[in-house]
């Protein structure tokens, strides 16, 4: 079985993974720091889209 990995840093996930929304989909990250990074990336993408 292939282990699940963090959507932000590719670390292997354990039972304490955090689920966050990214582009309308739910992804799992390994820690609060990665959850914040995913959120910032999503906000930057939305901001760039709004500027067009």
mmCIF file as Biopython writes it, N, C-alpha, C and O atoms, coordinates in Angstrom:
data_model
#
loop_
_atom_site.group_PDB
_atom_site.id
_atom_site.type_symbol
_atom_site.label_atom_id
_atom_site.label_alt_id
_atom_site.label_comp_id
_atom_site.label_asym_id
_atom_site.label_entity_id
_atom_site.label_seq_id
_atom_site.pdbx_PDB_ins_code
_atom_site.Cartn_x
_atom_site.Cartn_y
_atom_site.Cartn_z
_atom_site.occupancy
_atom_site.B_iso_or_equiv
_atom_site.auth_seq_id
_atom_site.auth_asym_id
_atom_site.pdbx_PDB_model_num
ATOM 1   N N  . UNK A ? 1  ? 0.834   -1.177 0.000   1.0 0.0 1  A 1 
ATOM 2   C CA . UNK A ? 1  ? 0.000   0.000  0.000   1.0 0.0 1  A 1 
ATOM 3   C C  . UNK A ? 1  ? 0.883   1.245  0.000   1.0 0.0 1  A 1 
ATOM 4   O O  . UNK A ? 1  ? 1.820   1.348  0.791   1.0 0.0 1  A 1 
ATOM 5   N N  . UNK A ? 2  ? 0.585   2.174  -0.875  1.0 0.0 2  A 1 
ATOM 6   C CA . UNK A ? 2  ? 1.356   3.400  -0.972  1.0 0.0 2  A 1 
ATOM 7   C C  . UNK A ? 2  ? 0.972   4.346  0.163   1.0 0.0 2  A 1 
ATOM 8   O O  . UNK A ? 2  ? -0.214  4.604  0.368   1.0 0.0 2  A 1 
ATOM 9   N N  . UNK A ? 3  ? 1.956   4.871  0.907   1.0 0.0 3  A 1 
ATOM 10  C CA . UNK A ? 3  ? 1.627   5.793  1.999   1.0 0.0 3  A 1 
ATOM 11  C C  . UNK A ? 3  ? 1.121   7.132  1.457   1.0 0.0 3  A 1 
ATOM 12  O O  . UNK A ? 3  ? 1.546   7.578  0.391   1.0 0.0 3  A 1 
ATOM 13  N N  . UNK A ? 4  ? 0.221   7.764  2.192   1.0 0.0 4  A 1 
ATOM 14  C CA . UNK A ? 4  ? -0.266  9.084  1.824   1.0 0.0 4  A 1 
ATOM 15  C C  . UNK A ? 4  ? 0.801   10.107 2.197   1.0 0.0 4  A 1 
ATOM 16  O O  . UNK A ? 4  ? 1.511   9.950  3.191   1.0 0.0 4  A 1 
ATOM 17  N N  . UNK A ? 5  ? 0.902   11.156 1.383   1.0 0.0 5  A 1 
ATOM 18  C CA . UNK A ? 5  ? 1.887   12.195 1.661   1.0 0.0 5  A 1 
ATOM 19  C C  . UNK A ? 5  ? 1.231   13.560 1.736   1.0 0.0 5  A 1 
ATOM 20  O O  . UNK A ? 5  ? 0.136   13.761 1.212   1.0 0.0 5  A 1 
ATOM 21  N N  . UNK A ? 6  ? 1.894   14.485 2.381   1.0 0.0 6  A 1 
ATOM 22  C CA . UNK A ? 6  ? 1.432   15.855 2.561   1.0 0.0 6  A 1 
ATOM 23  C C  . UNK A ? 6  ? 1.340   16.554 1.204   1.0 0.0 6  A 1 
ATOM 24  O O  . UNK A ? 6  ? 2.233   16.418 0.368   1.0 0.0 6  A 1 
ATOM 25  N N  . UNK A ? 7  ? 0.259   17.298 0.993   1.0 0.0 7  A 1 
ATOM 26  C CA . UNK A ? 7  ? 0.057   18.024 -0.261  1.0 0.0 7  A 1 
ATOM 27  C C  . UNK A ? 7  ? 1.033   19.186 -0.413  1.0 0.0 7  A 1 
ATOM 28  O O  . UNK A ? 7  ? 1.240   19.672 -1.525  1.0 0.0 7  A 1 
ATOM 29  N N  . UNK A ? 8  ? 1.633   19.637 0.683   1.0 0.0 8  A 1 
ATOM 30  C CA . UNK A ? 8  ? 2.542   20.780 0.624   1.0 0.0 8  A 1 
ATOM 31  C C  . UNK A ? 8  ? 4.017   20.377 0.572   1.0 0.0 8  A 1 
ATOM 32  O O  . UNK A ? 8  ? 4.792   20.958 -0.188  1.0 0.0 8  A 1 
ATOM 33  N N  . UNK A ? 9  ? 4.406   19.380 1.380   1.0 0.0 9  A 1 
ATOM 34  C CA . UNK A ? 9  ? 5.841   19.082 1.487   1.0 0.0 9  A 1 
ATOM 35  C C  . UNK A ? 9  ? 6.214   17.634 1.182   1.0 0.0 9  A 1 
ATOM 36  O O  . UNK A ? 9  ? 7.393   17.283 1.232   1.0 0.0 9  A 1 
ATOM 37  N N  . UNK A ? 10 ? 5.245   16.797 0.871   1.0 0.0 10 A 1 
ATOM 38  C CA . UNK A ? 10 ? 5.458   15.381 0.545   1.0 0.0 10 A 1 
ATOM 39  C C  . UNK A ? 10 ? 5.948   14.516 1.704   1.0 0.0 10 A 1 
ATOM 40  O O  . UNK A ? 10 ? 6.422   13.404 1.475   1.0 0.0 10 A 1 
ATOM 41  N N  . UNK A ? 11 ? 5.844   15.001 2.945   1.0 0.0 11 A 1 
ATOM 42  C CA . UNK A ? 11 ? 6.160   14.143 4.096   1.0 0.0 11 A 1 
ATOM 43  C C  . UNK A ? 11 ? 5.061   13.109 4.231   1.0 0.0 11 A 1 
ATOM 44  O O  . UNK A ? 11 ? 3.922   13.348 3.830   1.0 0.0 11 A 1 
ATOM 45  N N  . UNK A ? 12 ? 5.399   11.965 4.794   1.0 0.0 12 A 1 
ATOM 46  C CA . UNK A ? 12 ? 4.403   10.923 5.001   1.0 0.0 12 A 1 
ATOM 47  C C  . UNK A ? 12 ? 3.401   11.374 6.068   1.0 0.0 12 A 1 
ATOM 48  O O  . UNK A ? 12 ? 3.787   11.930 7.097   1.0 0.0 12 A 1 
ATOM 49  N N  . UNK A ? 13 ? 2.119   11.132 5.815   1.0 0.0 13 A 1 
ATOM 50  C CA . UNK A ? 13 ? 1.070   11.538 6.747   1.0 0.0 13 A 1 
ATOM 51  C C  . UNK A ? 13 ? 0.839   10.468 7.805   1.0 0.0 13 A 1 
ATOM 52  O O  . UNK A ? 13 ? 1.023   9.278  7.550   1.0 0.0 13 A 1 
ATOM 53  N N  . UNK A ? 14 ? 0.433   10.904 8.997   1.0 0.0 14 A 1 
ATOM 54  C CA . UNK A ? 14 ? 0.048   9.971  10.051  1.0 0.0 14 A 1 
ATOM 55  C C  . UNK A ? 14 ? -1.404  10.249 10.434  1.0 0.0 14 A 1 
ATOM 56  O O  . UNK A ? 14 ? -2.120  10.919 9.690   1.0 0.0 14 A 1 
ATOM 57  N N  . UNK A ? 15 ? -1.841  9.749  11.568  1.0 0.0 15 A 1 
ATOM 58  C CA . UNK A ? 15 ? -3.232  9.909  11.985  1.0 0.0 15 A 1 
ATOM 59  C C  . UNK A ? 15 ? -3.576  11.351 12.350  1.0 0.0 15 A 1 
ATOM 60  O O  . UNK A ? 15 ? -4.757  11.678 12.468  1.0 0.0 15 A 1 
ATOM 61  N N  . UNK A ? 16 ? -2.598  12.213 12.531  1.0 0.0 16 A 1 
ATOM 62  C CA . UNK A ? 16 ? -2.845  13.593 12.931  1.0 0.0 16 A 1 
ATOM 63  C C  . UNK A ? 16 ? -2.805  14.559 11.748  1.0 0.0 16 A 1 
ATOM 64  O O  . UNK A ? 16 ? -2.526  15.744 11.929  1.0 0.0 16 A 1 
ATOM 65  N N  . UNK A ? 17 ? -3.078  14.071 10.555  1.0 0.0 17 A 1 
ATOM 66  C CA . UNK A ? 17 ? -3.071  14.936 9.383   1.0 0.0 17 A 1 
ATOM 67  C C  . UNK A ? 17 ? -4.213  15.943 9.476   1.0 0.0 17 A 1 
ATOM 68  O O  . UNK A ? 17 ? -5.207  15.715 10.165  1.0 0.0 17 A 1 
ATOM 69  N N  . UNK A ? 18 ? -4.052  17.060 8.770   1.0 0.0 18 A 1 
ATOM 70  C CA . UNK A ? 18 ? -5.025  18.145 8.769   1.0 0.0 18 A 1 
ATOM 71  C C  . UNK A ? 18 ? -5.619  18.235 7.371   1.0 0.0 18 A 1 
ATOM 72  O O  . UNK A ? 18 ? -4.887  18.224 6.382   1.0 0.0 18 A 1 
ATOM 73  N N  . UNK A ? 19 ? -6.947  18.323 7.286   1.0 0.0 19 A 1 
ATOM 74  C CA . UNK A ? 19 ? -7.617  18.443 5.995   1.0 0.0 19 A 1 
ATOM 75  C C  . UNK A ? 19 ? -7.888  19.912 5.709   1.0 0.0 19 A 1 
ATOM 76  O O  . UNK A ? 19 ? -8.424  20.626 6.556   1.0 0.0 19 A 1 
ATOM 77  N N  . UNK A ? 20 ? -7.512  20.367 4.500   1.0 0.0 20 A 1 
ATOM 78  C CA . UNK A ? 20 ? -7.751  21.746 4.075   1.0 0.0 20 A 1 
ATOM 79  C C  . UNK A ? 20 ? -8.345  21.740 2.667   1.0 0.0 20 A 1 
ATOM 80  O O  . UNK A ? 20 ? -8.147  20.797 1.900   1.0 0.0 20 A 1 
ATOM 81  N N  . UNK A ? 21 ? -9.066  22.791 2.344   1.0 0.0 21 A 1 
ATOM 82  C CA . UNK A ? 21 ? -9.661  22.925 1.010   1.0 0.0 21 A 1 
ATOM 83  C C  . UNK A ? 21 ? -8.653  23.602 0.088   1.0 0.0 21 A 1 
ATOM 84  O O  . UNK A ? 21 ? -8.029  24.597 0.457   1.0 0.0 21 A 1 
ATOM 85  N N  . UNK A ? 22 ? -8.502  23.052 -1.113  1.0 0.0 22 A 1 
ATOM 86  C CA . UNK A ? 22 ? -7.610  23.611 -2.117  1.0 0.0 22 A 1 
ATOM 87  C C  . UNK A ? 22 ? -8.291  23.477 -3.465  1.0 0.0 22 A 1 
ATOM 88  O O  . UNK A ? 22 ? -8.473  22.369 -3.970  1.0 0.0 22 A 1 
ATOM 89  N N  . UNK A ? 23 ? -8.661  24.593 -4.039  1.0 0.0 23 A 1 
ATOM 90  C CA . UNK A ? 23 ? -9.311  24.564 -5.338  1.0 0.0 23 A 1 
ATOM 91  C C  . UNK A ? 23 ? -10.613 23.778 -5.345  1.0 0.0 23 A 1 
ATOM 92  O O  . UNK A ? 23 ? -10.943 23.123 -6.334  1.0 0.0 23 A 1 
ATOM 93  N N  . UNK A ? 24 ? -11.348 23.842 -4.246  1.0 0.0 24 A 1 
ATOM 94  C CA . UNK A ? 24 ? -12.617 23.132 -4.167  1.0 0.0 24 A 1 
ATOM 95  C C  . UNK A ? 24 ? -12.498 21.670 -3.767  1.0 0.0 24 A 1 
ATOM 96  O O  . UNK A ? 24 ? -13.511 20.990 -3.600  1.0 0.0 24 A 1 
ATOM 97  N N  . UNK A ? 25 ? -11.277 21.181 -3.613  1.0 0.0 25 A 1 
ATOM 98  C CA . UNK A ? 25 ? -11.053 19.794 -3.199  1.0 0.0 25 A 1 
ATOM 99  C C  . UNK A ? 25 ? -10.436 19.779 -1.812  1.0 0.0 25 A 1 
ATOM 100 O O  . UNK A ? 25 ? -9.797  20.747 -1.400  1.0 0.0 25 A 1 
ATOM 101 N N  . UNK A ? 26 ? -10.625 18.690 -1.096  1.0 0.0 26 A 1 
ATOM 102 C CA . UNK A ? 26 ? -10.021 18.529 0.221   1.0 0.0 26 A 1 
ATOM 103 C C  . UNK A ? 26 ? -8.708  17.773 0.060   1.0 0.0 26 A 1 
ATOM 104 O O  . UNK A ? 26 ? -8.663  16.700 -0.541  1.0 0.0 26 A 1 
ATOM 105 N N  . UNK A ? 27 ? -7.636  18.353 0.609   1.0 0.0 27 A 1 
ATOM 106 C CA . UNK A ? 27 ? -6.326  17.704 0.604   1.0 0.0 27 A 1 
ATOM 107 C C  . UNK A ? 27 ? -5.853  17.571 2.045   1.0 0.0 27 A 1 
ATOM 108 O O  . UNK A ? 27 ? -6.355  18.260 2.933   1.0 0.0 27 A 1 
ATOM 109 N N  . UNK A ? 28 ? -4.898  16.696 2.275   1.0 0.0 28 A 1 
ATOM 110 C CA . UNK A ? 28 ? -4.367  16.492 3.617   1.0 0.0 28 A 1 
ATOM 111 C C  . UNK A ? 28 ? -2.934  16.989 3.703   1.0 0.0 28 A 1 
ATOM 112 O O  . UNK A ? 28 ? -2.131  16.794 2.790   1.0 0.0 28 A 1 
ATOM 113 N N  . UNK A ? 29 ? -2.632  17.639 4.831   1.0 0.0 29 A 1 
ATOM 114 C CA . UNK A ? 29 ? -1.279  18.124 5.095   1.0 0.0 29 A 1 
ATOM 115 C C  . UNK A ? 29 ? -0.815  17.592 6.447   1.0 0.0 29 A 1 
ATOM 116 O O  . UNK A ? 29 ? -1.622  17.135 7.256   1.0 0.0 29 A 1 
ATOM 117 N N  . UNK A ? 30 ? 0.484   17.657 6.680   1.0 0.0 30 A 1 
ATOM 118 C CA . UNK A ? 30 ? 1.045   17.040 7.877   1.0 0.0 30 A 1 
ATOM 119 C C  . UNK A ? 30 ? 1.032   17.927 9.114   1.0 0.0 30 A 1 
ATOM 120 O O  . UNK A ? 30 ? 1.064   17.420 10.235  1.0 0.0 30 A 1 
ATOM 121 N N  . UNK A ? 31 ? 0.985   19.254 8.925   1.0 0.0 31 A 1 
ATOM 122 C CA . UNK A ? 31 ? 1.085   20.135 10.084  1.0 0.0 31 A 1 
ATOM 123 C C  . UNK A ? 31 ? 0.415   21.485 9.818   1.0 0.0 31 A 1 
ATOM 124 O O  . UNK A ? 31 ? 0.001   21.776 8.695   1.0 0.0 31 A 1 
ATOM 125 N N  . UNK A ? 32 ? 0.317   22.288 10.852  1.0 0.0 32 A 1 
ATOM 126 C CA . UNK A ? 32 ? -0.305  23.605 10.756  1.0 0.0 32 A 1 
ATOM 127 C C  . UNK A ? 32 ? 0.479   24.518 9.809   1.0 0.0 32 A 1 
ATOM 128 O O  . UNK A ? 32 ? -0.113  25.328 9.096   1.0 0.0 32 A 1 
ATOM 129 N N  . UNK A ? 33 ? 1.786   24.390 9.801   1.0 0.0 33 A 1 
ATOM 130 C CA . UNK A ? 33 ? 2.634   25.202 8.911   1.0 0.0 33 A 1 
ATOM 131 C C  . UNK A ? 33 ? 2.304   24.917 7.436   1.0 0.0 33 A 1 
ATOM 132 O O  . UNK A ? 33 ? 2.201   25.843 6.632   1.0 0.0 33 A 1 
ATOM 133 N N  . UNK A ? 34 ? 2.141   23.657 7.093   1.0 0.0 34 A 1 
ATOM 134 C CA . UNK A ? 34 ? 1.792   23.301 5.718   1.0 0.0 34 A 1 
ATOM 135 C C  . UNK A ? 34 ? 0.365   23.738 5.385   1.0 0.0 34 A 1 
ATOM 136 O O  . UNK A ? 34 ? 0.092   24.142 4.254   1.0 0.0 34 A 1 
ATOM 137 N N  . UNK A ? 35 ? -0.554  23.660 6.364   1.0 0.0 35 A 1 
ATOM 138 C CA . UNK A ? 35 ? -1.925  24.114 6.155   1.0 0.0 35 A 1 
ATOM 139 C C  . UNK A ? 35 ? -1.937  25.611 5.844   1.0 0.0 35 A 1 
ATOM 140 O O  . UNK A ? 35 ? -2.681  26.063 4.974   1.0 0.0 35 A 1 
ATOM 141 N N  . UNK A ? 36 ? -1.113  26.373 6.556   1.0 0.0 36 A 1 
ATOM 142 C CA . UNK A ? 36 ? -1.004  27.808 6.312   1.0 0.0 36 A 1 
ATOM 143 C C  . UNK A ? 36 ? -0.435  28.072 4.929   1.0 0.0 36 A 1 
ATOM 144 O O  . UNK A ? 36 ? -0.925  28.945 4.212   1.0 0.0 36 A 1 
ATOM 145 N N  . UNK A ? 37 ? 0.591   27.329 4.549   1.0 0.0 37 A 1 
ATOM 146 C CA . UNK A ? 37 ? 1.204   27.505 3.229   1.0 0.0 37 A 1 
ATOM 147 C C  . UNK A ? 37 ? 0.205   27.218 2.112   1.0 0.0 37 A 1 
ATOM 148 O O  . UNK A ? 37 ? 0.160   27.944 1.119   1.0 0.0 37 A 1 
ATOM 149 N N  . UNK A ? 38 ? -0.593  26.166 2.267   1.0 0.0 38 A 1 
ATOM 150 C CA . UNK A ? 38 ? -1.619  25.829 1.274   1.0 0.0 38 A 1 
ATOM 151 C C  . UNK A ? 38 ? -2.643  26.960 1.194   1.0 0.0 38 A 1 
ATOM 152 O O  . UNK A ? 38 ? -3.053  27.354 0.102   1.0 0.0 38 A 1 
ATOM 153 N N  . UNK A ? 39 ? -3.053  27.478 2.346   1.0 0.0 39 A 1 
ATOM 154 C CA . UNK A ? 39 ? -4.025  28.572 2.381   1.0 0.0 39 A 1 
ATOM 155 C C  . UNK A ? 39 ? -3.499  29.822 1.709   1.0 0.0 39 A 1 
ATOM 156 O O  . UNK A ? 39 ? -4.238  30.504 1.000   1.0 0.0 39 A 1 
ATOM 157 N N  . UNK A ? 40 ? -2.229  30.132 1.924   1.0 0.0 40 A 1 
ATOM 158 C CA . UNK A ? 40 ? -1.616  31.308 1.308   1.0 0.0 40 A 1 
ATOM 159 C C  . UNK A ? 40 ? -1.510  31.129 -0.208  1.0 0.0 40 A 1 
ATOM 160 O O  . UNK A ? 40 ? -1.708  32.082 -0.962  1.0 0.0 40 A 1 
ATOM 161 N N  . UNK A ? 41 ? -1.203  29.932 -0.646  1.0 0.0 41 A 1 
ATOM 162 C CA . UNK A ? 41 ? -1.112  29.672 -2.083  1.0 0.0 41 A 1 
ATOM 163 C C  . UNK A ? 41 ? -2.478  29.828 -2.734  1.0 0.0 41 A 1 
ATOM 164 O O  . UNK A ? 41 ? -2.590  30.391 -3.823  1.0 0.0 41 A 1 
ATOM 165 N N  . UNK A ? 42 ? -3.506  29.336 -2.075  1.0 0.0 42 A 1 
ATOM 166 C CA . UNK A ? 42 ? -4.868  29.456 -2.601  1.0 0.0 42 A 1 
ATOM 167 C C  . UNK A ? 42 ? -5.293  30.924 -2.657  1.0 0.0 42 A 1 
ATOM 168 O O  . UNK A ? 42 ? -5.927  31.348 -3.623  1.0 0.0 42 A 1 
ATOM 169 N N  . UNK A ? 43 ? -4.949  31.700 -1.630  1.0 0.0 43 A 1 
ATOM 170 C CA . UNK A ? 43 ? -5.299  33.125 -1.599  1.0 0.0 43 A 1 
ATOM 171 C C  . UNK A ? 43 ? -4.568  33.885 -2.707  1.0 0.0 43 A 1 
ATOM 172 O O  . UNK A ? 43 ? -5.151  34.756 -3.352  1.0 0.0 43 A 1 
ATOM 173 N N  . UNK A ? 44 ? -3.301  33.558 -2.924  1.0 0.0 44 A 1 
ATOM 174 C CA . UNK A ? 44 ? -2.531  34.212 -3.978  1.0 0.0 44 A 1 
ATOM 175 C C  . UNK A ? 44 ? -3.110  33.897 -5.352  1.0 0.0 44 A 1 
ATOM 176 O O  . UNK A ? 44 ? -3.172  34.765 -6.224  1.0 0.0 44 A 1 
ATOM 177 N N  . UNK A ? 45 ? -3.527  32.669 -5.534  1.0 0.0 45 A 1 
ATOM 178 C CA . UNK A ? 45 ? -4.128  32.259 -6.807  1.0 0.0 45 A 1 
ATOM 179 C C  . UNK A ? 45 ? -5.430  33.023 -7.037  1.0 0.0 45 A 1 
ATOM 180 O O  . UNK A ? 45 ? -5.680  33.502 -8.143  1.0 0.0 45 A 1 
ATOM 181 N N  . UNK A ? 46 ? -6.252  33.139 -6.011  1.0 0.0 46 A 1 
ATOM 182 C CA . UNK A ? 46 ? -7.526  33.855 -6.121  1.0 0.0 46 A 1 
ATOM 183 C C  . UNK A ? 46 ? -7.290  35.334 -6.398  1.0 0.0 46 A 1 
ATOM 184 O O  . UNK A ? 46 ? -8.013  35.947 -7.184  1.0 0.0 46 A 1 
ATOM 185 N N  . UNK A ? 47 ? -6.285  35.902 -5.758  1.0 0.0 47 A 1 
ATOM 186 C CA . UNK A ? 47 ? -5.953  37.318 -5.955  1.0 0.0 47 A 1 
ATOM 187 C C  . UNK A ? 47 ? -5.484  37.583 -7.375  1.0 0.0 47 A 1 
ATOM 188 O O  . UNK A ? 47 ? -5.886  38.572 -7.988  1.0 0.0 47 A 1 
ATOM 189 N N  . UNK A ? 48 ? -4.650  36.719 -7.894  1.0 0.0 48 A 1 
ATOM 190 C CA . UNK A ? 48 ? -4.140  36.866 -9.261  1.0 0.0 48 A 1 
ATOM 191 C C  . UNK A ? 48 ? -5.282  36.730 -10.274 1.0 0.0 48 A 1 
ATOM 192 O O  . UNK A ? 48 ? -5.313  37.431 -11.285 1.0 0.0 48 A 1 
ATOM 193 N N  . UNK A ? 49 ? -6.204  35.835 -9.993  1.0 0.0 49 A 1 
ATOM 194 C CA . UNK A ? 49 ? -7.338  35.634 -10.873 1.0 0.0 49 A 1 
ATOM 195 C C  . UNK A ? 49 ? -8.245  36.867 -10.870 1.0 0.0 49 A 1 
ATOM 196 O O  . UNK A ? 49 ? -8.785  37.241 -11.911 1.0 0.0 49 A 1 
ATOM 197 N N  . UNK A ? 50 ? -8.413  37.499 -9.707  1.0 0.0 50 A 1 
ATOM 198 C CA . UNK A ? 50 ? -9.265  38.670 -9.567  1.0 0.0 50 A 1 
ATOM 199 C C  . UNK A ? 50 ? -8.686  39.894 -10.281 1.0 0.0 50 A 1 
ATOM 200 O O  . UNK A ? 50 ? -9.430  40.765 -10.732 1.0 0.0 50 A 1 
ATOM 201 N N  . UNK A ? 51 ? -7.359  39.953 -10.382 1.0 0.0 51 A 1 
ATOM 202 C CA . UNK A ? 51 ? -6.687  41.091 -11.018 1.0 0.0 51 A 1 
ATOM 203 C C  . UNK A ? 51 ? -6.803  41.068 -12.532 1.0 0.0 51 A 1 
ATOM 204 O O  . UNK A ? 51 ? -6.558  42.084 -13.182 1.0 0.0 51 A 1 
ATOM 205 N N  . UNK A ? 52 ? -7.164  39.948 -13.098 1.0 0.0 52 A 1 
ATOM 206 C CA . UNK A ? 52 ? -7.236  39.821 -14.560 1.0 0.0 52 A 1 
ATOM 207 C C  . UNK A ? 52 ? -8.363  40.555 -15.118 1.0 0.0 52 A 1 
ATOM 208 O O  . UNK A ? 52 ? -8.563  40.549 -16.333 1.0 0.0 52 A 1 
#
